[in-house]
Amino acid sequence: MEGPERVVLDRDDLRRTLVRIAHEIVEKNPGSASVALVGIHTRGAVLARRLHALVGELTGAEVPLGDLDISFYRDDLPTREPDAQPVVHASHLDFDLGGRTVVLVDDVLFTGRTARAAIDALFDYGRPQRVQLAVIADRGHRELPIRPDYVGKNLPTARGERVFVRLEESDGIDEVTIDGARPTARVATEEEA
């Protein structure tokens, strides 16, 4: 049985969080001429566009912006159900990655597998000098040694809980929520069957 969904970041919280992350990106990368923002489809791309505008306001410079589809770089592709195949988006990286610090932007960091897939995909387009990771929510439960450079909010969660990042552009509302823990399905053993 699902628990009630609770809001952990509302519209104003999300705006303040993005402003803070933009400031941190500028502070950590002085002389932002070599910085580029790349959003991971789908919500990471939206968040990257918002950060792009904020970083541009802070620096007065035009920072390159791209978006990346990682559908075919995921390591769970062979294990997915036939009706759960990924929706593929086009990637747009219309600038040279060489010598740049690329800030990958995503909504939620969980196991680290999406970030790993994004790094693999990114290196197929070129070799950046450095890759950093910005996420709105870090919920823990890492399966790979991935750590974000910029975190909007750390959300300690139970493994069965889900974190939803909803954005005005795609969902009609800006908010981050956590739903209640779901019980894990129990599989009957041969003796019980």
Order of alpha helices (4+ residues) and beta strands (2+ residues): beta-alpha-beta-alpha-beta-beta-alpha-beta-beta-beta-alpha-beta
